């Protein structure tokens, strides 16, 4: 559906074509002169060798108002701005269209775009999720929802890193904590996890097996038993926390199974830029100046490195996409993995895939603060603050909203006091309150299926213009992966609604039906946007 903004841009593009010109067009909302304005003529002065005012008039003369009926008036003002007014009927038609489309407003046809595999969170199954995983989950889940709205076929994937030595450390740590139930002086291994979550895991093991493995020798068989039990228990807790956080996955891929099913080595053999040195197999990642040194993928003792499995994993998940020509795979990593990006992209290219078909999103970590002091530790576990504890403190919605409210490369101080406040200092409160206000106004009105006819109220027109931006926002976020654009948009809509409500009579006004139709459309857009973030949508506050 074309918004009024898109219609105006199309009229300008056609005018430029008639003048044998081509220039990017920037259209802004105008506060005092018309509904929209552009400085296009000013940007053409040097190219055309004329003053902007004359150029603007030439452009306007080439706009066919009979064709672009949404434009009611155009005016050129010095030094060369072009101001546009849109017709009331176009605004009314937009509002009625939103109300007809409902939750489909802003959506592209399902599966009309290429397939996307988005892998996110992928925490090692060695304990509870902590706050460091929260931002990854918030970004990934929202991006998946946005991509689906934009028409992509989305696969949500969690890579279970259960092959490396960290799983052996989990097993030995659990074994020691289990033995300490019977003998408090049983020593912890040198390399171990000391968090309280491992104590919880050992207690769960005891509930099932009692003293069956008391004082047994720590053999390979016992290690495998504790390793697998700990893995399953960690994943069970991860899935439980993710479900509470509003996040789910289509696929859980086990790294161990990649080796057991012989899915790694066939891929590694396809690499073109490997070589053997000192008994080890290396990947020439310095080729093209993209890495500071080449990387070992198979050690001299025959053991594979993490990079080795990762290369095979990326190839495998790309091959599983149904539409490989237009398909994309996306990883979401913490910024501490920045040095790993080029190695993965290089290997992906080396296997014959296009570089633009793999995207790696890096995000900065966060600090949780309260009363100006950082909260680092879990009071109960003595480790990093867990996601479940943070949800207990502020709820999932505050975490989901505020962790994508900033650009990915911005560090976040998550202030518990601020995000918990139920007043105008909290943007999430304002957004939810705006939705609840819409519900209350709709309940008060006698018009239960309202149709918009015209809008002359400047605050109503401003609100309509904000609602019109929603489809373009979806497209932009799906293209750039910048889901941090969503919270400020919702806040803009809430602000425009509050301005309309504060400066207008709605119920009982002679134009009540049109205004109530606008309120209904606003409710729809706010609800649609909140669903993208898996937020609870209140009818009352």
N, C-alpha and C positions, 0 to 999 in steps of 0.2 A: 504494500500500500504506500503510495506517495504521500509524504507529509507536505505541508505548505512550504516548508523550508526547501525540500527537494524540488518542488515545482518552481520556486523562484530561481534556484540554482540552474535548473534546466533551461529556463527562459534566458538567463544570462549566457549560458554556454552556447545556445543557438544564436544569440546576438553576436557573440564573439566570432562564431563560425562565419556569419555573413560578412564580418569585417576582416576575414582572413587572419584572425588572431586566436591564440591559445594561451590561457593563463589560469593558474589555480584560483578558484573563487572561494573567498572567505566571507561567510554571511553571519552577521551577529544580530542578536535580539536588540531592538532599539527601545529605549525607555521613553523618550520624549518626541521622537520624530518617526511616526509610522510604527510598524510591527517588526520590521527587519531592515538592516542597512548593510551596505558594502563599500569598501574603499577601493574597489577594483580599478577604477579610473586612475586613482593616485599611483597605483603600481605600474601603470602603463605609460606614464609620462615620458620616461627616458626612451623606451622602445619606440614610441610614436612621434616623439619630438613635438608634442603639443601640450597645452595646459590641461589639467585634470578636469576642469569644469566642462570644456568643450568635448573632451573624450567621453565623459559621462553622458552628455546629451546625445552623442552619436550612438552610444550603446542603447540608451532608452528608446531612441527612434527605431531601433531594430528589434524591439520586443513586441511581439504580437499579442495584445491583450485579449483579442477574440479567441485566440488559441489557449492562452493561459488565464482562464476565467477566474481562477482563485485569487488573482491579483486585482484589487479594486482600484488602486491608485499608485503611481510612481512619481517621485519628485527628486529633482537634482538640486543640491544645495552646495554652496561654496565651502571649501575649495574644490569639491568634486565628489562628494558623497552621494550615493543613490539610496533613497529611502523607499520602502515598499509598504503598502497597506494590503491586507488580505480581506477577502469578503467574509461577511458573517456566515453565509451559508456553508462555506468551506469549513469553518470552525465547528459549526453545528454538525455537519456531516462526519467530521472526525470523531466527535464525542459519541455520536450514534453508532459509528463503526466500532469504537472501542467496546461499547456496551453489547453490541451484537457478537463480537468475537470473544469477549470474556477472557478466559485464561489463555486463549490462543493469540491474543493481541501481542504483536512483537515476535511471534514464532514463524520460522520458516517451515515448509513442508517437511515432515519427518523423514529422515534419511535421504534428504535431497542433496546433501553435501558429502564430502569425503569422510572416510572413517578416521577416528582418532583414538589411539590408545593412550590413556593418561595414567601413569604410575605415580603414586604418591604415598606418603607416610613411610611404608616399608621399614619400620623399626625392627631391629633385631629381636627375635622372640626370647629375650633373656630377662624379662621383668615387666613391670607396669609401664604404660605410656606416661611420659612426663611432659611438662609444659613446652619443651623444645619441639615436640611432635604436633602440638596444637595448631601452630600457624600453618604448617605443612598441610594438615588435614583440612583446615578452613579454606585455604587457597585451592587445593585440589578438588574438593567436593563442589565448591562454587563454580569453578571452571568447567567441571563436567556438566553441571546443570545448564550453564550458559551455552556451552557448545551444542548440547542437545536442542535447546531452544532455537539455535541458529541453523538447525537442520542436519547436524552431524550425527553419524552413528558412533556412539561413544562406548568404549570399553574401559571400565574402572579396574585397575590392577594393583595388587599388593604383592611385592616381591618378598618372600620369606627367606631372609638370609640365615639359613640353618645348616650351612656346610662348613664354615670356617671354625677356627679354634675357639671363638667366643662361645660356641655351643658346648665344647669340652669344659670350658671354664664354668659354664652354668651347671653342668652335671657334677663336677667336683665340689662346687659351692653348695649345691643342694644336698649332696651326700654328707658333707661335713655338718651342715645345719641339722640334718636328720639324725646323725650320730650324737649331736649335742643334746638332743631330747633325752638321751639316756646317760650321756657323759658330758657335762658342761665344759670340761677341759679338753674336749676333742679339738685338735688344731685345725684352723682354716688353712687351705693351700695358699702358697705364695701368690699365685695368679688366681684371683677369685672376685666374685661379686659380693659385697658386704652389705648391700641394702636390705631393709626389712622385708621387701617383697620376696626375697629368697627364703627368709624365715617362714613367710606365709606359704610358700610353695612346699617347703619341707613338712610343714604341718598337714597340708593337704595329702602329701604322700603318706604320712603316718596314719591319717584317718583311713586310708584304703588298705595299707599293708601292715599296720601295727608294728610289731617288733620283728617281723620276718627277716629284715636285712640288718638287724642290730649286730654290730661288731663283725660284719662280713668283710672280706678282703676286697679292696677296690680294683676289681679285674676289668678287662675290656667289656665283659658281659654286663657287669654292674654299671659301668660307665654308660653303656648304650641304654640301659633301662632308665637311669636317671635323666639322661639326655633327652630321650623321647618323651618321658613323662613331663619334664620341665618345658619342653617345646610345646606340647599340646596345651598345657596349663597356661603358658604365656599367651599363646594365640587365642585361647578361650577368653582370657581377660582383655586382650586387645580388641577382639570383636565386640565384647560387651561394652567397653568404653566407647568404641566407634559408633555403635548403635545408639547409645545415649547421646552422643555428640551429633547425631543426624547424618552419619557417614556410613556408606556401605560400598562393597566391592563386588564386581562380577567374577573376578578371578583371584585366587591366591596361588601364586606360583612358588613352588619349593625349589630352592637352589640345589638341595641334595638330590631331588628327583631329576634335575637336569643331567647330573652325572650318572645316576642309576639307569636312566633311559637312553644313555649315550647320545645326548643332544648337544654336548659341548664340543667334542673333538671333531666331528664332521664340519662344523663351522670354522674352527680354528685352522683346519687344513686348507680352507679357501682363502685365507689371508695372503696377500701378495707381497707384503713388505716385512716379512719375518726373516730372521737370520739366527744362527747359532753362534754363541760366544761363551767361552769358559764353561761349556757343558749346558748352558741355559739357553732357552729360546726367547728372543727379544722381538718386540714390535718397534719398527723404526718411526716412532712418533715425532721425531725431530724433523722429518721430511716436510719441507715447506715452512720451516721455522715456527711450527705451532706448539712445540713442547721444548722444554729446556734440556731434556735428555731422553734417550730411548728407554722403553719400559720392558721389564721382564714379564712374560706371561706364563712361562713354564720354568720352574727352578731347576737347578742342576741335579737335584735328587728326584726329579720327576713330578713333584707336587705343583699344582697349578696355583697361580696367584688369583686374587679377587678380580683383577682386570680380565683375566682369561674367561672366567665364568660370565662376567658382565658383557663381554663382547658377544658371546654366544646367545645370551639372554635377549639382548637388543635385536639381534637378527631374528631370533625365534618369534618374538612378539610382533615384529613388523611383518613377517611372513604369514602370521595368523590373521592379519587384516584382510577383509574381503576385497577391499578396493585399494590395491597397492599403488596404483598410478597416482591417486590423489590422497593416499593415506599419510598420516603423520603419527609419530610417537612422541610423547611428551613426558619428561621426567621432572619432578619437582624436588629440589635438593636444598639443603641449608648452604649458606654462603661459604662455610668451611670446606665444602667440596669443590670450590671453584677451580682448583688446579687439576681436577679430574675431568673437566668438561671436554677439553680438546682431545684427550686420549680416547674418550668414547666416540666423539664425532669423527676423529681420524679413522678409527677402526671401522666405523659404519661406512664411511666412504671407501675404505680399502676393500670392503666386501662387495662393492659395486652399487651401493645405494646412493641416492642423492642426499647431499648435506642438508638441504632445506627440508628433508623429511624427518629430521630428528631435532627436537627443540628441548633445551634444558633450562628450566626456570630456577634461578637462585634467589633465595630470600634471606634476609638478615634475621637473627634470632631476637628474642624478647626478654625483657626483665619484668618480673612481677613486683610491684611496689605497693605499699600500704602505709599511709601517714608519712610519706617521704622516705621510707626505708625499704630496701630490697628484701623480698622473701625468696630465699634460695632453697631452703631445706624443707622437706616434709617433716612435720612434728612427730608423726607416728613412725615413719620409716627411717628417718635420718638420712634420706637421700634427696635427690632433686624433687621439687614439688611435682606431684603427679597430676595428670589431666583430671582424674576423677575428683581429686581434692579441690582443684580450681573450679570445677563444675559445681561442687558442693558450696563453694564460697559465693559464686556470682551467677551460676546457671549457664547453660550452653549458649543462649542467644547473645549474651554480652561478649562471650569469647569469640563466637563466629563473626559477629559484626566488627568488633574493634581490631581483630587480627587481620582483616583485609581492608581496613579503612585507610591504610597508608601504602605507598608504593613499596614494592618488594625489597628494594635496596635501602629502605629506611629502617633503622632500628626502632623498636617499639618499647616504651615503658607502659606496661599494662597496669594502670592505677586502679586497684580494687575499689577504693573509695569513690572515684569518679564514675566508673562503669556501673556501680550499684545504685547511684542516685536516681530518684524518681522525680526529677524536675527538669526545667528547661536547660540546665547545664549538660544534660545527657542527650546526645543526638538520637540514640536509639529510642529513648523514651518519647521524644518528639515525633518520631516516625510512627511508632505504635499508637500514640495518642491521636495522630492525624487519621489513622485508619479507623480507630474507635469512634472518632467524631463523625466520620462519614457514615458509619453504621447508624449512629444515633439520629442524624439528620434524615436518613432514608426512612427510618422508623416513624419519624414525626410527620413526614410529608404524605399528602393524600395521593400523590402520583406514584404508583407502584411499578409502572412500566413507562417511565418518562421518555419523551422524545425532545431533543434539543431543536430549537427553531432559529434562534439568533442570540448573539452576544455583543452587547455594546459596553458592558461594564469592563473597565480596563483591568481590574483584578481577575475577572473571569477569563479574559483573553490571555492574560499572562499565564494562568493555570493551564489553559488549553495548550498553549505553546510548549509548556514543560512536558505535558503528557505526550505530545507529538514526537518528542525526542526519543522516546523509549525504544522503538524498533531500531533506530540507528545506533543507540547505545548497545543493544544486543549484538549487532553486527560488528561494531568496533571492538567490543570485549572479546568476541570469538576470534577476531583476526589478530589482535595484539596480545591476547591472554591477560590483559590488565583488568582483572575483576575488581581492583581497588577503585575503579570508576563508579561502581554500583552504590556504595554508601553515600557519597556526596550527592549523587543524583536523587536518591530517595529523600535526602534531607532537603534538597531544592523543591521537590514536589510538596513535601510537608510544609515548607515555608510559604510556598505560593498558595496552598490551601488555607493556611492560617491567615494570610493577608486577605484573601477573598472573603473568608468567614468574618473577620474583624471589621471589614470595611463595607460589607454588603448585607442587605436584608435578603434572606433566602426563603425561609418559610413564610408564606403570606405575600410575597412580592408578586407583582403582575407577571413577571417572567419566571415564576417559581418552577414550572415544569422544565425549562431549559437549564436552570441552575441545579435542580435536583438530578437531571441527567448528567451534568458535569460532575456532581458529587459522586454519583454512581461510577462514572468512568475513572475518577481519581481513586476511589476505593479499589477498583479492578487493578489499576497500574501498581498501586502500593502493595497489594496482595501478591501480584505476579512477581514483583521485585523481591519481596520478602521470601517467597518460595524458592527463589534462586539461591538464597542463603540458608534455606531450611530453618527459617525463624518461625516461632509461634506467632500466629496472626490473631490479635485480640479484637473482640467485639466491644468490650468494655474495659475501662482503665480505672 
